[in-house]
Amino acid sequence: MERVLSTLRHDEQRDRTVHIIFESRGKAEDNELEQEFRRITDNQNDWGYKKMNFKSVTFKPLFIQKAANSTGLQLTDLVARPIGAHYLRPSQPNRAYEIVSQKLGECKTFP
C-alpha cells in the first residue's frame, strides 16, 4: 500500500478511490483483516521509520470469494506463495521465487 500511495502521489492522483482486493477467508478473518486495513488507512499504525499519509487517497477493501475464479486472485496466488515460502524457509530451494524475484523491485519484510 505504501508503494501504491507513493505512485499515486507521484502521478498527482490524490483524492482518488483505490480498491484493494482480498481473497475472502471467512467472516471472522475478513473482519480482522478489514480492521487492520482501516487502522493503516486511518494512519493509526506507526512503524517508526517513516510516516505515510494514507488519507490523501481513499482506499476501499473488496473481499472476493475464491469461487469467483478471478484472474487477479489466481495471479496473486502464483506470485505470493513462492515469496512466502522463500521468507519462511530461506534455505530451501525455490525455483519459482528465483523467477518471480527477478520481476520484483524490492520486498519489504516486517518484524
Biopython code that builds the backbone (N, CA, C, O; Angstrom):
import numpy as np
from Bio.PDB.StructureBuilder import StructureBuilder

atoms = [
    (1, "MET", "N", (0.818, -1.187, 0.000)),
    (1, "MET", "CA", (0.000, 0.000, 0.000)),
    (1, "MET", "C", (0.862, 1.251, 0.000)),
    (1, "MET", "O", (0.487, 2.275, -0.571)),
    (2, "GLU", "N", (2.034, 1.161, 0.652)),
    (2, "GLU", "CA", (2.945, 2.301, 0.618)),
    (2, "GLU", "C", (3.347, 2.635, -0.811)),
    (2, "GLU", "O", (3.376, 3.802, -1.201)),
    (3, "ARG", "N", (3.654, 1.608, -1.583)),
    (3, "ARG", "CA", (4.080, 1.839, -2.965)),
    (3, "ARG", "C", (2.937, 2.371, -3.827)),
    (3, "ARG", "O", (3.140, 3.244, -4.670)),
    (4, "VAL", "N", (1.752, 1.846, -3.610)),
    (4, "VAL", "CA", (0.590, 2.344, -4.358)),
    (4, "VAL", "C", (0.383, 3.822, -4.031)),
    (4, "VAL", "O", (0.181, 4.644, -4.925)),
    (5, "LEU", "N", (0.435, 4.146, -2.738)),
    (5, "LEU", "CA", (0.253, 5.543, -2.327)),
    (5, "LEU", "C", (1.341, 6.434, -2.923)),
    (5, "LEU", "O", (1.044, 7.513, -3.435)),
    (6, "SER", "N", (2.587, 5.995, -2.862)),
    (6, "SER", "CA", (3.690, 6.791, -3.426)),
    (6, "SER", "C", (3.515, 7.002, -4.929)),
    (6, "SER", "O", (3.734, 8.102, -5.438)),
    (7, "THR", "N", (3.121, 5.949, -5.630)),
    (7, "THR", "CA", (2.914, 6.061, -7.078)),
    (7, "THR", "C", (1.775, 7.020, -7.394)),
    (7, "THR", "O", (1.896, 7.855, -8.290)),
    (8, "LEU", "N", (0.668, 6.906, -6.663)),
    (8, "LEU", "CA", (-0.465, 7.792, -6.914)),
    (8, "LEU", "C", (-0.104, 9.251, -6.622)),
    (8, "LEU", "O", (-0.492, 10.154, -7.364)),
    (9, "ARG", "N", (0.635, 9.472, -5.545)),
    (9, "ARG", "CA", (1.044, 10.836, -5.224)),
    (9, "ARG", "C", (2.014, 11.362, -6.276)),
    (9, "ARG", "O", (1.920, 12.522, -6.678)),
    (10, "HIS", "N", (2.930, 10.534, -6.719)),
    (10, "HIS", "CA", (3.889, 10.942, -7.750)),
    (10, "HIS", "C", (3.170, 11.316, -9.046)),
    (10, "HIS", "O", (3.550, 12.269, -9.727)),
    (11, "ASP", "N", (2.123, 10.550, -9.379)),
    (11, "ASP", "CA", (1.363, 10.799, -10.610)),
    (11, "ASP", "C", (0.236, 11.812, -10.406)),
    (11, "ASP", "O", (-0.642, 11.956, -11.257)),
    (12, "GLU", "N", (0.270, 12.513, -9.269)),
    (12, "GLU", "CA", (-0.723, 13.534, -8.940)),
    (12, "GLU", "C", (-2.155, 13.003, -9.017)),
    (12, "GLU", "O", (-3.034, 13.625, -9.615)),
    (13, "GLN", "N", (-2.365, 11.857, -8.407)),
    (13, "GLN", "CA", (-3.681, 11.210, -8.397)),
    (13, "GLN", "C", (-4.307, 11.246, -7.004)),
    (13, "GLN", "O", (-5.034, 10.324, -6.631)),
    (14, "ARG", "N", (-4.040, 12.280, -6.246)),
    (14, "ARG", "CA", (-4.628, 12.410, -4.912)),
    (14, "ARG", "C", (-6.145, 12.490, -5.036)),
    (14, "ARG", "O", (-6.681, 12.799, -6.101)),
    (15, "ASP", "N", (-6.813, 12.212, -3.949)),
    (15, "ASP", "CA", (-8.276, 12.273, -3.876)),
    (15, "ASP", "C", (-8.950, 11.263, -4.805)),
    (15, "ASP", "O", (-10.080, 11.482, -5.241)),
    (16, "ARG", "N", (-8.275, 10.181, -5.102)),
    (16, "ARG", "CA", (-8.851, 9.094, -5.903)),
    (16, "ARG", "C", (-9.282, 7.969, -4.975)),
    (16, "ARG", "O", (-8.836, 7.894, -3.830)),
    (17, "THR", "N", (-10.147, 7.096, -5.470)),
    (17, "THR", "CA", (-10.543, 5.901, -4.733)),
    (17, "THR", "C", (-9.820, 4.702, -5.323)),
    (17, "THR", "O", (-9.850, 4.476, -6.533)),
    (18, "VAL", "N", (-9.170, 3.937, -4.454)),
    (18, "VAL", "CA", (-8.421, 2.761, -4.867)),
    (18, "VAL", "C", (-9.015, 1.553, -4.159)),
    (18, "VAL", "O", (-9.094, 1.519, -2.931)),
    (19, "HIS", "N", (-9.428, 0.571, -4.933)),
    (19, "HIS", "CA", (-9.960, -0.663, -4.363)),
    (19, "HIS", "C", (-8.823, -1.672, -4.207)),
    (19, "HIS", "O", (-8.107, -1.976, -5.161)),
    (20, "ILE", "N", (-8.675, -2.178, -2.997)),
    (20, "ILE", "CA", (-7.692, -3.213, -2.706)),
    (20, "ILE", "C", (-8.466, -4.518, -2.568)),
    (20, "ILE", "O", (-9.357, -4.628, -1.726)),
    (21, "ILE", "N", (-8.131, -5.498, -3.384)),
    (21, "ILE", "CA", (-8.890, -6.745, -3.434)),
    (21, "ILE", "C", (-8.211, -7.812, -2.592)),
    (21, "ILE", "O", (-7.012, -8.060, -2.722)),
    (22, "PHE", "N", (-8.998, -8.435, -1.729)),
    (22, "PHE", "CA", (-8.546, -9.520, -0.871)),
    (22, "PHE", "C", (-9.356, -10.768, -1.186)),
    (22, "PHE", "O", (-10.533, -10.684, -1.535)),
    (23, "GLU", "N", (-8.720, -11.921, -1.060)),
    (23, "GLU", "CA", (-9.463, -13.171, -1.171)),
    (23, "GLU", "C", (-10.158, -13.416, 0.155)),
    (23, "GLU", "O", (-9.520, -13.426, 1.208)),
    (24, "SER", "N", (-11.454, -13.611, 0.101)),
    (24, "SER", "CA", (-12.240, -13.827, 1.308)),
    (24, "SER", "C", (-11.838, -15.143, 1.972)),
    (24, "SER", "O", (-11.680, -16.166, 1.304)),
    (25, "ARG", "N", (-11.677, -15.102, 3.290)),
    (25, "ARG", "CA", (-11.284, -16.288, 4.066)),
    (25, "ARG", "C", (-12.308, -16.654, 5.127)),
    (25, "ARG", "O", (-12.040, -17.497, 5.983)),
    (26, "GLY", "N", (-13.466, -16.036, 5.082)),
    (26, "GLY", "CA", (-14.495, -16.278, 6.096)),
    (26, "GLY", "C", (-14.761, -14.995, 6.860)),
    (26, "GLY", "O", (-13.924, -14.093, 6.895)),
    (27, "LYS", "N", (-15.926, -14.923, 7.466)),
    (27, "LYS", "CA", (-16.374, -13.682, 8.101)),
    (27, "LYS", "C", (-15.405, -13.178, 9.176)),
    (27, "LYS", "O", (-15.051, -11.999, 9.181)),
    (28, "ALA", "N", (-14.976, -14.056, 10.080)),
    (28, "ALA", "CA", (-14.099, -13.628, 11.178)),
    (28, "ALA", "C", (-12.757, -13.114, 10.643)),
    (28, "ALA", "O", (-12.299, -12.044, 11.043)),
    (29, "GLU", "N", (-12.133, -13.870, 9.745)),
    (29, "GLU", "CA", (-10.843, -13.468, 9.200)),
    (29, "GLU", "C", (-10.963, -12.194, 8.367)),
    (29, "GLU", "O", (-10.098, -11.321, 8.432)),
    (30, "ASP", "N", (-12.035, -12.091, 7.587)),
    (30, "ASP", "CA", (-12.250, -10.896, 6.772)),
    (30, "ASP", "C", (-12.418, -9.659, 7.665)),
    (30, "ASP", "O", (-11.866, -8.599, 7.373)),
    (31, "ASN", "N", (-13.182, -9.803, 8.754)),
    (31, "ASN", "CA", (-13.384, -8.681, 9.673)),
    (31, "ASN", "C", (-12.078, -8.254, 10.331)),
    (31, "ASN", "O", (-11.806, -7.062, 10.467)),
    (32, "GLU", "N", (-11.265, -9.239, 10.742)),
    (32, "GLU", "CA", (-9.980, -8.940, 11.372)),
    (32, "GLU", "C", (-9.056, -8.206, 10.386)),
    (32, "GLU", "O", (-8.407, -7.224, 10.747)),
    (33, "LEU", "N", (-9.008, -8.686, 9.159)),
    (33, "LEU", "CA", (-8.185, -8.043, 8.137)),
    (33, "LEU", "C", (-8.694, -6.641, 7.828)),
    (33, "LEU", "O", (-7.901, -5.712, 7.677)),
    (34, "GLU", "N", (-9.995, -6.486, 7.736)),
    (34, "GLU", "CA", (-10.550, -5.160, 7.448)),
    (34, "GLU", "C", (-10.247, -4.179, 8.575)),
    (34, "GLU", "O", (-9.972, -3.008, 8.311)),
    (35, "GLN", "N", (-10.291, -4.634, 9.825)),
    (35, "GLN", "CA", (-9.947, -3.748, 10.947)),
    (35, "GLN", "C", (-8.499, -3.263, 10.839)),
    (35, "GLN", "O", (-8.221, -2.078, 11.028)),
    (36, "GLU", "N", (-7.586, -4.175, 10.539)),
    (36, "GLU", "CA", (-6.183, -3.784, 10.392)),
    (36, "GLU", "C", (-6.011, -2.863, 9.187)),
    (36, "GLU", "O", (-5.261, -1.890, 9.247)),
    (37, "PHE", "N", (-6.701, -3.169, 8.105)),
    (37, "PHE", "CA", (-6.671, -2.327, 6.904)),
    (37, "PHE", "C", (-7.124, -0.909, 7.261)),
    (37, "PHE", "O", (-6.501, 0.067, 6.842)),
    (38, "ARG", "N", (-8.199, -0.798, 8.028)),
    (38, "ARG", "CA", (-8.724, 0.520, 8.435)),
    (38, "ARG", "C", (-7.724, 1.253, 9.321)),
    (38, "ARG", "O", (-7.573, 2.469, 9.206)),
    (39, "ARG", "N", (-7.031, 0.520, 10.212)),
    (39, "ARG", "CA", (-6.011, 1.161, 11.052)),
    (39, "ARG", "C", (-4.920, 1.789, 10.181)),
    (39, "ARG", "O", (-4.469, 2.905, 10.439)),
    (40, "ILE", "N", (-4.510, 1.063, 9.161)),
    (40, "ILE", "CA", (-3.473, 1.578, 8.269)),
    (40, "ILE", "C", (-3.982, 2.804, 7.521)),
    (40, "ILE", "O", (-3.314, 3.838, 7.494)),
    (41, "THR", "N", (-5.156, 2.693, 6.917)),
    (41, "THR", "CA", (-5.666, 3.808, 6.104)),
    (41, "THR", "C", (-6.109, 5.003, 6.945)),
    (41, "THR", "O", (-6.260, 6.106, 6.421)),
    (42, "ASP", "N", (-6.318, 4.791, 8.250)),
    (42, "ASP", "CA", (-6.634, 5.906, 9.153)),
    (42, "ASP", "C", (-5.377, 6.475, 9.805)),
    (42, "ASP", "O", (-5.462, 7.290, 10.724)),
    (43, "ASN", "N", (-4.196, 6.036, 9.322)),
    (43, "ASN", "CA", (-2.901, 6.500, 9.824)),
    (43, "ASN", "C", (-2.699, 6.188, 11.304)),
    (43, "ASN", "O", (-2.069, 6.971, 12.015)),
    (44, "GLN", "N", (-3.219, 5.066, 11.775)),
    (44, "GLN", "CA", (-3.075, 4.692, 13.182)),
    (44, "GLN", "C", (-1.885, 3.766, 13.425)),
    (44, "GLN", "O", (-1.602, 3.432, 14.576)),
    (45, "ASN", "N", (-1.194, 3.350, 12.396)),
    (45, "ASN", "CA", (-0.026, 2.485, 12.552)),
    (45, "ASN", "C", (1.232, 3.314, 12.364)),
    (45, "ASN", "O", (1.318, 4.131, 11.447)),
    (46, "ASP", "N", (2.201, 3.100, 13.234)),
    (46, "ASP", "CA", (3.472, 3.810, 13.137)),
    (46, "ASP", "C", (4.584, 2.784, 13.236)),
    (46, "ASP", "O", (4.767, 2.149, 14.274)),
    (47, "TRP", "N", (5.323, 2.626, 12.152)),
    (47, "TRP", "CA", (6.416, 1.654, 12.147)),
    (47, "TRP", "C", (7.724, 2.328, 12.514)),
    (47, "TRP", "O", (8.764, 1.669, 12.531)),
    (48, "GLY", "N", (7.704, 3.617, 12.807)),
    (48, "GLY", "CA", (8.859, 4.302, 13.324)),
    (48, "GLY", "C", (9.808, 4.892, 12.299)),
    (48, "GLY", "O", (10.456, 5.897, 12.590)),
    (49, "TYR", "N", (9.917, 4.321, 11.132)),
    (49, "TYR", "CA", (10.924, 4.797, 10.192)),
    (49, "TYR", "C", (10.404, 5.877, 9.255)),
    (49, "TYR", "O", (11.184, 6.700, 8.777)),
    (50, "LYS", "N", (9.117, 5.892, 8.985)),
    (50, "LYS", "CA", (8.541, 6.970, 8.186)),
    (50, "LYS", "C", (7.038, 6.974, 8.354)),
    (50, "LYS", "O", (6.422, 5.955, 8.666)),
    (51, "LYS", "N", (6.471, 8.130, 8.142)),
    (51, "LYS", "CA", (5.030, 8.297, 8.247)),
    (51, "LYS", "C", (4.441, 8.425, 6.854)),
    (51, "LYS", "O", (4.903, 9.234, 6.049)),
    (52, "MET", "N", (3.430, 7.634, 6.573)),
    (52, "MET", "CA", (2.721, 7.726, 5.306)),
    (52, "MET", "C", (1.326, 8.291, 5.592)),
    (52, "MET", "O", (0.664, 7.859, 6.535)),
    (53, "ASN", "N", (0.890, 9.236, 4.795)),
    (53, "ASN", "CA", (-0.441, 9.803, 4.956)),
    (53, "ASN", "C", (-1.397, 9.102, 3.999)),
    (53, "ASN", "O", (-1.548, 9.504, 2.845)),
    (54, "PHE", "N", (-2.031, 8.063, 4.488)),
    (54, "PHE", "CA", (-2.957, 7.297, 3.661)),
    (54, "PHE", "C", (-4.283, 8.023, 3.457)),
    (54, "PHE", "O", (-5.133, 7.556, 2.699)),
    (55, "LYS", "N", (-4.466, 9.146, 4.116)),
    (55, "LYS", "CA", (-5.710, 9.900, 3.975)),
    (55, "LYS", "C", (-5.785, 10.671, 2.650)),
    (55, "LYS", "O", (-6.858, 11.143, 2.275)),
    (56, "SER", "N", (-4.668, 10.802, 1.946)),
    (56, "SER", "CA", (-4.686, 11.567, 0.702)),
    (56, "SER", "C", (-5.334, 10.790, -0.448)),
    (56, "SER", "O", (-5.623, 11.355, -1.503)),
    (57, "VAL", "N", (-5.560, 9.497, -0.237)),
    (57, "VAL", "CA", (-6.235, 8.642, -1.219)),
    (57, "VAL", "C", (-7.268, 7.826, -0.451)),
    (57, "VAL", "O", (-7.015, 7.444, 0.692)),
    (58, "THR", "N", (-8.412, 7.553, -1.043)),
    (58, "THR", "CA", (-9.421, 6.728, -0.403)),
    (58, "THR", "C", (-9.195, 5.275, -0.789)),
    (58, "THR", "O", (-9.380, 4.893, -1.945)),
    (59, "PHE", "N", (-8.794, 4.470, 0.185)),
    (59, "PHE", "CA", (-8.598, 3.036, -0.034)),
    (59, "PHE", "C", (-9.841, 2.298, 0.444)),
    (59, "PHE", "O", (-10.313, 2.520, 1.559)),
    (60, "LYS", "N", (-10.367, 1.423, -0.401)),
    (60, "LYS", "CA", (-11.536, 0.615, -0.038)),
    (60, "LYS", "C", (-11.210, -0.856, -0.246)),
    (60, "LYS", "O", (-10.741, -1.251, -1.314)),
    (61, "PRO", "N", (-11.460, -1.671, 0.787)),
    (61, "PRO", "CA", (-11.204, -3.101, 0.631)),
    (61, "PRO", "C", (-12.377, -3.804, -0.048)),
    (61, "PRO", "O", (-13.536, -3.480, 0.208)),
    (62, "LEU", "N", (-12.070, -4.754, -0.904)),
    (62, "LEU", "CA", (-13.086, -5.616, -1.515)),
    (62, "LEU", "C", (-12.685, -7.056, -1.218)),
    (62, "LEU", "O", (-11.559, -7.463, -1.502)),
    (63, "PHE", "N", (-13.599, -7.817, -0.652)),
    (63, "PHE", "CA", (-13.343, -9.219, -0.356)),
    (63, "PHE", "C", (-14.059, -10.070, -1.396)),
    (63, "PHE", "O", (-15.281, -10.005, -1.528)),
    (64, "ILE", "N", (-13.295, -10.865, -2.130)),
    (64, "ILE", "CA", (-13.815, -11.675, -3.238)),
    (64, "ILE", "C", (-13.641, -13.147, -2.896)),
    (64, "ILE", "O", (-12.574, -13.567, -2.447)),
    (65, "GLN", "N", (-14.692, -13.928, -3.110)),
    (65, "GLN", "CA", (-14.626, -15.370, -2.878)),
    (65, "GLN", "C", (-13.706, -16.035, -3.897)),
    (65, "GLN", "O", (-13.658, -15.618, -5.054)),
    (66, "LYS", "N", (-12.984, -17.058, -3.478)),
    (66, "LYS", "CA", (-12.108, -17.789, -4.392)),
    (66, "LYS", "C", (-12.920, -18.389, -5.549)),
    (66, "LYS", "O", (-12.421, -18.519, -6.667)),
    (67, "ALA", "N", (-14.160, -18.748, -5.267)),
    (67, "ALA", "CA", (-15.030, -19.336, -6.285)),
    (67, "ALA", "C", (-15.289, -18.379, -7.449)),
    (67, "ALA", "O", (-15.719, -18.811, -8.518)),
    (68, "ALA", "N", (-15.036, -17.101, -7.252)),
    (68, "ALA", "CA", (-15.218, -16.127, -8.337)),
    (68, "ALA", "C", (-14.218, -16.376, -9.461)),
    (68, "ALA", "O", (-14.402, -15.902, -10.583)),
    (69, "ASN", "N", (-13.152, -17.126, -9.152)),
    (69, "ASN", "CA", (-12.152, -17.511, -10.147)),
    (69, "ASN", "C", (-11.562, -16.283, -10.847)),
    (69, "ASN", "O", (-11.375, -16.270, -12.064)),
    (70, "SER", "N", (-11.279, -15.267, -10.054)),
    (70, "SER", "CA", (-10.725, -14.016, -10.578)),
    (70, "SER", "C", (-9.301, -14.222, -11.076)),
    (70, "SER", "O", (-8.477, -14.839, -10.400)),
    (71, "THR", "N", (-9.025, -13.707, -12.248)),
    (71, "THR", "CA", (-7.680, -13.803, -12.815)),
    (71, "THR", "C", (-6.665, -13.133, -11.896)),
    (71, "THR", "O", (-5.565, -13.652, -11.702)),
    (72, "GLY", "N", (-7.023, -11.994, -11.335)),
    (72, "GLY", "CA", (-6.115, -11.278, -10.433)),
    (72, "GLY", "C", (-5.775, -12.093, -9.200)),
    (72, "GLY", "O", (-4.619, -12.120, -8.777)),
    (73, "LEU", "N", (-6.781, -12.769, -8.607)),
    (73, "LEU", "CA", (-6.510, -13.599, -7.430)),
    (73, "LEU", "C", (-5.658, -14.803, -7.793)),
    (73, "LEU", "O", (-4.799, -15.207, -7.009)),
    (74, "GLN", "N", (-5.877, -15.380, -8.958)),
    (74, "GLN", "CA", (-5.056, -16.511, -9.392)),
    (74, "GLN", "C", (-3.605, -16.078, -9.577)),
    (74, "GLN", "O", (-2.684, -16.776, -9.154)),
    (75, "LEU", "N", (-3.409, -14.941, -10.200)),
    (75, "LEU", "CA", (-2.061, -14.421, -10.409)),
    (75, "LEU", "C", (-1.387, -14.123, -9.070)),
    (75, "LEU", "O", (-0.205, -14.416, -8.887)),
    (76, "THR", "N", (-2.131, -13.548, -8.150)),
    (76, "THR", "CA", (-1.594, -13.260, -6.822)),
    (76, "THR", "C", (-1.157, -14.537, -6.123)),
    (76, "THR", "O", (-0.098, -14.570, -5.498)),
    (77, "ASP", "N", (-1.969, -15.596, -6.223)),
    (77, "ASP", "CA", (-1.595, -16.882, -5.625)),
    (77, "ASP", "C", (-0.282, -17.399, -6.214)),
    (77, "ASP", "O", (0.577, -17.898, -5.487)),
    (78, "LEU", "N", (-0.134, -17.278, -7.512)),
    (78, "LEU", "CA", (1.076, -17.764, -8.171)),
    (78, "LEU", "C", (2.324, -16.986, -7.746)),
    (78, "LEU", "O", (3.425, -17.535, -7.742)),
    (79, "VAL", "N", (2.156, -15.725, -7.392)),
    (79, "VAL", "CA", (3.287, -14.890, -7.003)),
    (79, "VAL", "C", (3.528, -14.947, -5.489)),
    (79, "VAL", "O", (4.672, -15.039, -5.045)),
    (80, "ALA", "N", (2.458, -14.891, -4.707)),
    (80, "ALA", "CA", (2.594, -14.796, -3.246)),
    (80, "ALA", "C", (3.160, -16.062, -2.617)),
    (80, "ALA", "O", (3.963, -15.985, -1.687)),
    (81, "ARG", "N", (2.757, -17.212, -3.108)),
    (81, "ARG", "CA", (3.216, -18.459, -2.491)),
    (81, "ARG", "C", (4.738, -18.623, -2.555)),
    (81, "ARG", "O", (5.344, -18.934, -1.530)),
    (82, "PRO", "N", (5.378, -18.429, -3.706)),
    (82, "PRO", "CA", (6.840, -18.534, -3.730)),
    (82, "PRO", "C", (7.541, -17.500, -2.833)),
    (82, "PRO", "O", (8.567, -17.799, -2.222)),
    (83, "ILE", "N", (6.987, -16.302, -2.760)),
    (83, "ILE", "CA", (7.587, -15.272, -1.908)),
    (83, "ILE", "C", (7.468, -15.683, -0.443)),
    (83, "ILE", "O", (8.440, -15.609, 0.310)),
    (84, "GLY", "N", (6.278, -16.114, -0.045)),
    (84, "GLY", "CA", (6.078, -16.546, 1.337)),
    (84, "GLY", "C", (6.966, -17.721, 1.702)),
    (84, "GLY", "O", (7.565, -17.743, 2.777)),
    (85, "ALA", "N", (7.053, -18.703, 0.805)),
    (85, "ALA", "CA", (7.895, -19.880, 1.061)),
    (85, "ALA", "C", (9.356, -19.469, 1.190)),
    (85, "ALA", "O", (10.084, -20.019, 2.017)),
    (86, "HIS", "N", (9.786, -18.514, 0.384)),
    (86, "HIS", "CA", (11.178, -18.046, 0.449)),
    (86, "HIS", "C", (11.492, -17.436, 1.817)),
    (86, "HIS", "O", (12.561, -17.694, 2.372)),
    (87, "TYR", "N", (10.594, -16.645, 2.359)),
    (87, "TYR", "CA", (10.847, -15.995, 3.645)),
    (87, "TYR", "C", (10.638, -16.930, 4.824)),
    (87, "TYR", "O", (11.276, -16.760, 5.863)),
    (88, "LEU", "N", (9.758, -17.913, 4.684)),
    (88, "LEU", "CA", (9.555, -18.876, 5.771)),
    (88, "LEU", "C", (10.646, -19.938, 5.814)),
    (88, "LEU", "O", (11.029, -20.399, 6.890)),
    (89, "ARG", "N", (11.148, -20.328, 4.640)),
    (89, "ARG", "CA", (12.185, -21.368, 4.549)),
    (89, "ARG", "C", (13.279, -20.908, 3.579)),
    (89, "ARG", "O", (13.381, -21.436, 2.472)),
    (90, "PRO", "N", (14.092, -19.933, 3.982)),
    (90, "PRO", "CA", (15.070, -19.344, 3.057)),
    (90, "PRO", "C", (16.132, -20.316, 2.550)),
    (90, "PRO", "O", (16.699, -20.097, 1.479)),
    (91, "SER", "N", (16.412, -21.375, 3.290)),
    (91, "SER", "CA", (17.460, -22.306, 2.842)),
    (91, "SER", "C", (16.934, -23.358, 1.869)),
    (91, "SER", "O", (17.717, -24.075, 1.246)),
    (92, "GLN", "N", (15.625, -23.452, 1.738)),
    (92, "GLN", "CA", (15.018, -24.445, 0.835)),
    (92, "GLN", "C", (15.069, -23.935, -0.605)),
    (92, "GLN", "O", (14.729, -22.780, -0.862)),
    (93, "PRO", "N", (15.490, -24.785, -1.549)),
    (93, "PRO", "CA", (15.480, -24.363, -2.964)),
    (93, "PRO", "C", (14.065, -23.958, -3.397)),
    (93, "PRO", "O", (13.081, -24.590, -3.014)),
    (94, "ASN", "N", (13.987, -22.901, -4.194)),
    (94, "ASN", "CA", (12.684, -22.356, -4.576)),
    (94, "ASN", "C", (12.812, -21.738, -5.972)),
    (94, "ASN", "O", (13.046, -20.537, -6.106)),
    (95, "ARG", "N", (12.659, -22.557, -6.994)),
    (95, "ARG", "CA", (12.811, -22.083, -8.376)),
    (95, "ARG", "C", (11.776, -21.034, -8.751)),
    (95, "ARG", "O", (12.068, -20.099, -9.496)),
    (96, "ALA", "N", (10.562, -21.197, -8.227)),
    (96, "ALA", "CA", (9.513, -20.220, -8.541)),
    (96, "ALA", "C", (9.894, -18.842, -8.010)),
    (96, "ALA", "O", (9.675, -17.836, -8.685)),
    (97, "TYR", "N", (10.465, -18.790, -6.803)),
    (97, "TYR", "CA", (10.885, -17.499, -6.252)),
    (97, "TYR", "C", (12.005, -16.887, -7.089)),
    (97, "TYR", "O", (12.029, -15.674, -7.303)),
    (98, "GLU", "N", (12.919, -17.706, -7.557)),
    (98, "GLU", "CA", (14.015, -17.201, -8.386)),
    (98, "GLU", "C", (13.468, -16.481, -9.619)),
    (98, "GLU", "O", (14.009, -15.455, -10.030)),
    (99, "ILE", "N", (12.417, -17.008, -10.198)),
    (99, "ILE", "CA", (11.802, -16.387, -11.375)),
    (99, "ILE", "C", (11.037, -15.125, -10.991)),
    (99, "ILE", "O", (11.188, -14.078, -11.621)),
    (100, "VAL", "N", (10.210, -15.237, -9.946)),
    (100, "VAL", "CA", (9.380, -14.107, -9.519)),
    (100, "VAL", "C", (10.246, -12.954, -9.019)),
    (100, "VAL", "O", (9.951, -11.793, -9.303)),
    (101, "SER", "N", (11.303, -13.260, -8.283)),
    (101, "SER", "CA", (12.121, -12.201, -7.682)),
    (101, "SER", "C", (12.767, -11.308, -8.732)),
    (101, "SER", "O", (13.035, -10.137, -8.461)),
    (102, "GLN", "N", (13.022, -11.835, -9.920)),
    (102, "GLN", "CA", (13.601, -11.023, -10.988)),
    (102, "GLN", "C", (12.631, -9.950, -11.467)),
    (102, "GLN", "O", (13.046, -8.948, -12.048)),
    (103, "LYS", "N", (11.349, -10.158, -11.226)),
    (103, "LYS", "CA", (10.327, -9.222, -11.690)),
    (103, "LYS", "C", (9.919, -8.225, -10.602)),
    (103, "LYS", "O", (9.228, -7.244, -10.875)),
    (104, "LEU", "N", (10.355, -8.488, -9.366)),
    (104, "LEU", "CA", (10.007, -7.620, -8.246)),
    (104, "LEU", "C", (11.050, -6.529, -8.090)),
    (104, "LEU", "O", (12.222, -6.720, -8.417)),
    (105, "GLY", "N", (10.617, -5.399, -7.595)),
    (105, "GLY", "CA", (11.581, -4.350, -7.288)),
    (105, "GLY", "C", (12.292, -4.673, -5.995)),
    (105, "GLY", "O", (13.505, -4.884, -5.973)),
    (106, "GLU", "N", (11.539, -4.710, -4.931)),
    (106, "GLU", "CA", (12.100, -4.911, -3.596)),
    (106, "GLU", "C", (10.997, -5.472, -2.725)),
    (106, "GLU", "O", (9.851, -5.035, -2.827)),
    (107, "CYS", "N", (11.314, -6.427, -1.874)),
    (107, "CYS", "CA", (10.338, -6.961, -0.921)),
    (107, "CYS", "C", (10.588, -6.337, 0.437)),
    (107, "CYS", "O", (11.730, -6.239, 0.886)),
    (108, "LYS", "N", (9.533, -5.924, 1.077)),
    (108, "LYS", "CA", (9.641, -5.331, 2.415)),
    (108, "LYS", "C", (9.298, -6.419, 3.420)),
    (108, "LYS", "O", (8.281, -7.100, 3.287)),
    (109, "THR", "N", (10.143, -6.579, 4.417)),
    (109, "THR", "CA", (9.920, -7.558, 5.462)),
    (109, "THR", "C", (9.665, -6.840, 6.769)),
    (109, "THR", "O", (10.480, -6.028, 7.206)),
    (110, "PHE", "N", (8.544, -7.133, 7.393)),
    (110, "PHE", "CA", (8.223, -6.550, 8.677)),
    (110, "PHE", "C", (8.688, -7.483, 9.778)),
    (110, "PHE", "O", (8.758, -8.698, 9.596)),
    (111, "PRO", "N", (9.004, -6.899, 10.920)),
    (111, "PRO", "CA", (9.473, -7.748, 12.037)),
    (111, "PRO", "C", (8.444, -8.746, 12.483)),
    (111, "PRO", "O", (8.695, -9.522, 13.405)),
]
sb = StructureBuilder()
sb.init_structure("model")
sb.init_model(0)
sb.init_chain("A")
sb.init_seg("    ")
for serial, (resi, resn, name, xyz) in enumerate(atoms, 1):
    if name == "N":
        sb.init_residue(resn, " ", resi, " ")
    sb.init_atom(name, np.array(xyz, "f"), 0.0, 1.0, " ", f" {name:<3s}", serial, name[0])
structure = sb.get_structure()
